[in-house]
Structures are given as C-alpha cells and as structure tokens.
Amino acid sequence: MVLATLLLGACASAPLVDVVGDDARFVLPGRFSELTTRADLDAMFGTANVSLFEARDDDGRLWRSLVLFAQDPRRRAYLTFHDDANLAQLASIEVRDAGSLWRGKRGVRIGMSLAEVRAINGKPFALFGFDDRQRATVRDQWSPAIGDDATLGALDVDEGERLYFGVEFGPRAHPPPARDAFPRNEYLPSDDPRLDALGELAEVTAFSAWSSLDDEWQ
C-alpha cells in the first residue's frame, strides 16, 4: 500500500495564473532543464500553483514530487526529481490529462493520433508496446540510425534544449479496440506495417520531458 498526501501551495485559493495564447511556460521541453528548481517553478507559475506531493511506499520510504495546478486538469503537470528528498535534479515533467492546455514540441498534444505524430516527426521512430493497458511509449528514439542519413526526427533534441521528449500512446476508441488489435510488448519501428491500421486508433495519452543523470548537458 502507498500512502499519499498532497500538500497544496501556501494559498490554494489564490487566482490561477492565466494561460494566454501559446504561453511558452506550458510547452515541453521548453525552457525546463535538470537544473530547474522549485524556486524557478514558483516564479514561473506562482507559489500557490506549485504543490508538494508525498507518498510512502510499503517499505516506509517517503517519496516527494511536485504537481503544478493540482486542482486544474487543463494545466496540471507532474514533476519528479532524481533527488526527491531535496526536490533537486529534475527527472521528468509529465502531462496526462485529457483536454490539457500543455503542448509538446512541434504542437504534440493529448489526444493527437499516432498517425499525426508519425507525420510530425518525419522519420521512423522506435516505440515499445503495447502493454497490458494497451499503452506504448517512445523515449528518446525519434531518429533512426540507418545508413548515412544523419538528419534527425523533428521530435529529437533540438539545439538549446536540455531535456528529452517522450510520448505515451493508448487506444483512442471507447470502448477500446480488442486487445489483440495491438502488438504486445515489442520494440516497434513506427513504420511497421502493423501500425498503419492503428494510426487513428491510437492517440497520445501522455507526454513528458525528462532527463538522465548520464547527460553531459544540463
């Protein structure tokens, strides 16, 4: 059992920061990096909109993370840290709410079809899935290492970015397609013919910006 506590900001009833047009604060990876701190987040989004989340696992270990706009699914985002005790070394920022105003790079959004993401990236990419929840994920494998073609997929790391970009896909249809409609637990190139039929059946259910402690850039 995991016991969780959400500790809202100092003034949870304070007005939420308005989202106006294509606000750069709500784009991933955007300006975020492994060095982004809670103080940075307070300055960007307002202290009242940055909430501490604490969860204790079965072994008694206390895990700490942050949630932006915890009460507003349109602006909510979930942040984890490599050093969670001190909320230092940002590990990931994830968006997973339907109707979210957040955008990924090149306009990726919750609800976008797999076919649209394939078109945006412009290059075959590698994904792993689909699991028991009919989910598949792409981490940093947006560019194929094929022959002498050194051009990158559009969702690969851009100049000046300091986080990778990742996407989760899940079933679009409600109820979802039959379980055997999706490949199971495989590494798949996005141009696999089996995915052609899933182009409009699978959609973005989450996206994230994330870091690895092995990276030379921060």
Secondary structure, DSSP 8 states (H G I E B T S, - for coil): --EEEEE--TTTTS------SS-GGGEESTT-BTT--HHHHHHHH-GGGEEEEEEE-TT--EEEEEEESTT-TTT-EEEEEEEGGGTEEEEEEEE--TT---EEGGG--TT-BHHHHHHHH-S--EEEE--TTS-EEE-S--S---TT-----TTS--TT-BSEEEEEEEE-SSS---GGGS--SEEEETT-HHHHTTTTTEEEEEEEEE--TT-S--
